[in-house]
Amino acid sequence: MALNIFSLDFGHRHPKMDSRRRRQLIISYAPDWVVTIGLSVLFLALGTLPGFKREFSLDDKTIYYPFAEHERVPPVALFMICLVSPLILQAIINALTVCSWWDLHTSYLGLILSLGITGTITQFIKLTAGRPRPDLIARCMPMTAADPPLGLSTVSICTQTDSHIIDDGWRSFPSGHSSLSFAGLGFLAFYLAGKLHLFDNKGYAIKAWITLVPLSAAALVAVSRTMDNRHHWEDVLAAAILGMVVAWFAYRQYYPSLSSELSHRPYSPRIKRDEQLLPTLSHHLVGAEQLMPEDDDQTRYRDRDFSDDVELPYQTLLREHGPSNNQWKDHTGSQVAGAPYSQG
C-alpha cells in the first residue's frame, strides 16, 4: 500500500542507451554545459572583487553584533549541502524510480544550472548593494566612536588590517548561503515532487512531507546565518525567494509541470531517433501526416514506456489502436512492403 504513493513501476528496467547515441546526446547538450559551467566560474570570479562599500552610521545598533569566528555552516559544509548531497540523492532516486541515464544527466544539468544562475545573481547583487553586515562594527574596529558632524562614516575609519574581513563586511544582501541552499535543495525538492507525483489529486500526506525535507534543511541553513550575525533577516528572506525561483526556473527547463501525468520524466532528448531519419514513412505511406503530428513538442510526453530512446508517436498510436489497412496502402491501393499484414 505504501509503495502506491510513487505511482511508478520500480521493478521495470528500461533499455540501455548505446554508446553512439549517448555520445550524440552529450554533444547536443554541450552548449548547456558550457553555459552552466561558465556561470559557475563567473560566480567564483565575482567573489574575488572588493565590491561597493556603503556609508554607515556608528549610531546604527543593527550592525553592532559580535563577530563569530566560527560559522555554524562553513563554506565546505555549504558545498556538501547544496551540491554534493543533491547529486547523491538524485542518483539514488533515479535508481529507485525510472533508472534512466538520460534522467540522471538531465537532473544533474538542471541542478548545476540552478546553482550557477543563483550564485552569479547573488554575487552581483552583493557587490553592488554593499549592505553592511550585522557584525560590521566588530569587523571594522573604528578609530572613533562618533560619525562626522555633517555625514556618515566610511570604511576609512576602520583599523582592521585583514582585507578579506573588511571586504566581506559589506556583503550582507542577499545571503549567499541561503540562496545557494534553496537553489540546490529546492531543485532536489522539485525533482522529488515530480518522481512522487505530488500533485496527482490523490492527497497522500507522506508525499508532501518527503518533498519538504530538503526545503527544511535549506531553511535551517538560512536561519543559521542570522544566528552567526552574518545577515539581517531581510537578507535571508530575499535570498530564499531568489533560490527557490531560480530552482523552479532551472527545473522547468528540463522537466514538465508537477501536475503533469508524466512529471517523473524529463523532456525528450533533442536528437532524433534513427528511425525518424528513414524516408519510408514520408515517401510510401498515404495518410502518414495524420499519424505524425506537426508539433513534435505536443507529443513528447505521450509515450507510456519510459526509456532513453523515446517511442515515436505513430508507434504509440499503432500499439494502442492497431494498424489500419487504409493507412498502410499507397495511392494505387496496393499493400506497402514492410507494412503489417492483415488477413481481414
N, C-alpha and C positions, 0 to 999 in steps of 0.2 A: 504493500500500500504506500509506503514512504517513497519508493522509487518513482511512483507516478508523478510526483511533482516535477520531475525533469522532462517528462513528455518526450523522451528520446530512447532509442534502442541502444543500450550500452554494449550489447553483445555483437553488434554488427560492425564489421571491419570493411573499409572501403578499398577499392583497387589502388595499388601503388602507382605513383606517377613515375614514368620512365625518365631517365637522366636527361635525354634530349629535350623533352618538353619542360622539365624543371629548369633547365638552363635558359630556355626561351622565356620562361616566366620571370626569372631573375633579371634578365636583360630588359624586359619590358617595364619592370618596376625600378630600374636603375635610377631614372630621374627622381623618383620619390625618395629613394635612399640618399641621393646626393643632396637634395634639399633638406632632408631631415638631419643628416649629419652636419651639413653646413650651418643649420640653425643651432645645433649643439655647440659647435666650435665658436660661433658668434656669441652665444651665451657665456662661454668661458672667457672669451676675449674682453667682453664688456666689463666683466668683474675685475679686470686689472686697471681700469681707468679711475681717476680720482673722483670725478663727478662734481656736481654743484653743491655748495655748502650754504644753506640758507642762514640768514641772520637769526639770532635768538636773544631772548631776554633772560638775564640772571634772576629775574623775579618769577619766572615760569616754573612752578613747582612740579609740573608733569615731566620734567627732564632731570629731576634730582634723585632718581632712584639709583641704588648701588650697582656697580658693575660686577657681573657674575663671571668669575674666572673660568668656570667650567659649565658648559651648556648641558641641559638635560638631553638634548638631541644634537650631538655634534655633527659636522658635515659628513663624516664617514657613515654614521648611523642613518642620516637622511638619504644618502646614496643607496643604502641597503633597503630602506623602507619604500622609496618612491620608484626605484628602478629594478633592483635585483629581485626583491620579493614578488612583484607582479610578473616578472619574466618566468620565475619558477612556478608560480601558481597558475599562470595561463597555460604553461606546458602540461601541468597535471590535469587541469580542467579539460584541455583538449584531448588528452589521452583517455579520460573517463567519458567523454561525450562523442564528438564527431570523429576523433582520431584521424585528423587530416593534416598533412604537411602544409597544404595551402592555407588552412585556417590559422595554423601556428605562425606562418610567415606574416599573414595579414595582421594578426593581433600584435606581433612584435613591432611591425612597422607603425601601426596606429599608436601604440604606447610611446615609442620614442618620438614620434611626431608631436604628440601631446606635450611631452616634457620639453622638447626643443622650442616649440612656439611659446609655451608658458614661461620658460626660463628667459628667453630673449625679451619678451614683453616686460617681464618683471625687472630685469636688469636695466632696461632702457628707462623705465619709469623711476626706478631708484636713483639713477644718475641725474635725471633732470628735475625730479621733485626736490631732492635734497632735504627731506624732513629729518629733524633731529630725533634720535632715539631717546627713550625714557632715561637712559643712563648717560646722556651726553656730558653732563657736568662732571661726573666721576671720570669719564674718559679724558675730558678736556683739561681738567685741573687748572682753572683760570687763575691768572695772576692778580685779579681784582675781584671784589665782591659786589661791584655796582656797575650798571650799564653806563655808557657815555651820557652826558647831560641831554643831548639832543638826538638820541638814536638808540639802536640796538647794538648788541655785541656781535663780534665776528670771530672767526677761527683764529685771528691774530692774537687774541688774549690767552690762547691755550699754551700751556707749558709742557704738554705731553710730547715726548720725543719719538714715540713709536708711530710712524706714519700710517701703518695699517689700522691701528686702533682709532686714530683720528679720522681717517677717511671713512671707515666703517660706521662711525658715529652719526653720519648724515644719510644713512640708507635705511631709514625706518619704514618708508612707504614705497611699495607694499611688502609684506613679509614673504621672503623667498622660500623659507621652509614651508609656510602654509600653502603657497601657490603650487609648489612642486609636489607636495604631498597629495593635494587634491587632484592635481593633473595626473599623477601616476596611479594612485589608489582609486581615484574617480573613474579612470578608464577601466581599471580592473572591475569595479562595481558594475559598470555598463556591460562589460564582457560577461560577467556572471549573470546579470539580469537577462541578457539575450539567450544564454545557454539554458537558463531555468524557465524561460518563457514567463517572465514575471507578470506581464500584463495579458494573460491568456483568458481573462474573465472567469477564472476558477477559484480565485481567492485563497490560495494557500499562504497562510501567515509565515510559515517557515521560509518561503522563498524571499519574502521581504527582509526577514531577519538576516539571512545569509548574505543578501546583497548589501545590507547596511554595515556589515562587519568592516570592510575596507574603509568606508566613509567614517566610521567611528575611530579607526586608527588614525586617519588623516586629521580628524578633529582634535585628537589628543596631542598630535604634533603641533597643531596651531595654538592650542591653549598653552603648551609648554613655552612658547615664545613670549607670552605675557608674564609667565612665572619667572622667566630669566631676565625680565626687564629689557628685552631686546626690541619689543614692539608695543605700540599702543593697540587698543582693541580694534580701532578702525583699520589699522594696517592688516590685521589678521583677517577681519571680515571681508575686506575688499579682495585680499589675496585668495581666500577660499572661493569666492564667487568667480574670480578670474580662472582659477584652476579647474573648476567644475565646468565652466562654459567652454573652455578650450578642450577639455577631455571629451565632452559631448560632441564638439565640432570634429575632433580627430576620429572619434568612434564612427560617426555617421559618414565619414569619407569612405569607409570600407565595409560597413555593416548596415543592414536595413533597420527600419524603425523597431523599437522594442515591442510594439503592438503587432508586428507582422507575424504571420504563422511560421515564417522561416527566419525568425530573428536569431536562431542559433547558427546560421550560415553566413559567411561573408559574401560580398558581391562576387559574381562570376569573374574568372580571370579575363584579362583584356585580350589575350591572344586567342585566336580561333582554333578549334579542333581540326585535325587533318581532314576529317570527313567533310567539313564545311568548305574546304578548298577544292573538292572534286566537282567537275562540271555536270555530273549526271542528272541531278535534280533539275537544274535550270534549263538543261538542253533537251531532256527527254520526257519530263513529266508535265502533263497538262493539269493545270489547277494547283501546281506547287506553290504559286504565290498565295493561295488561300491558306495553305498549311504553314507557310513560313511567314510570320508576322513581319511587317515593315520595320517596326521599332523593336529591336532586339532587347532593349532595356526593359520592356514591359513583360518579357517572359523569363527574365533571368532568375526569378525566384520559383518558377513553377515546377521544377524537377523534384520528384518525390525522394529519389535515392541520392543522397548527397555523396559526391565523390570529387576528387581533384579535377577530373575531366567532366565537365557539365554535359548532361544529356541534351541533344538537340531538341528543339521544340516539336518538330514533326515526329520524332521518335516517341515523345511523350503522348502525342495525340493518337498515334497508331497503337501504342500499347494500351491506351485506355478505351479506344473505340473500335479498334480493328481496322484492317485495310478496306478501302472502298475500290471496287473494280473500276469505276469511272476514273478514279484518281491515278490509277496505275496503267492507263491506256494512253497511247499517243493520239495525235489528231486523226489517224486513219482508223482508229478503233481497235488496233492490234495490241496484244498484250506486250508490255515492255519487258525486255530481257532483264532478268535480275529482280523483277517485281514479285511480291508474294503471290503464290499460285492459289487460285480459288477454284474449287470444283463445282461451285454453285452457278 
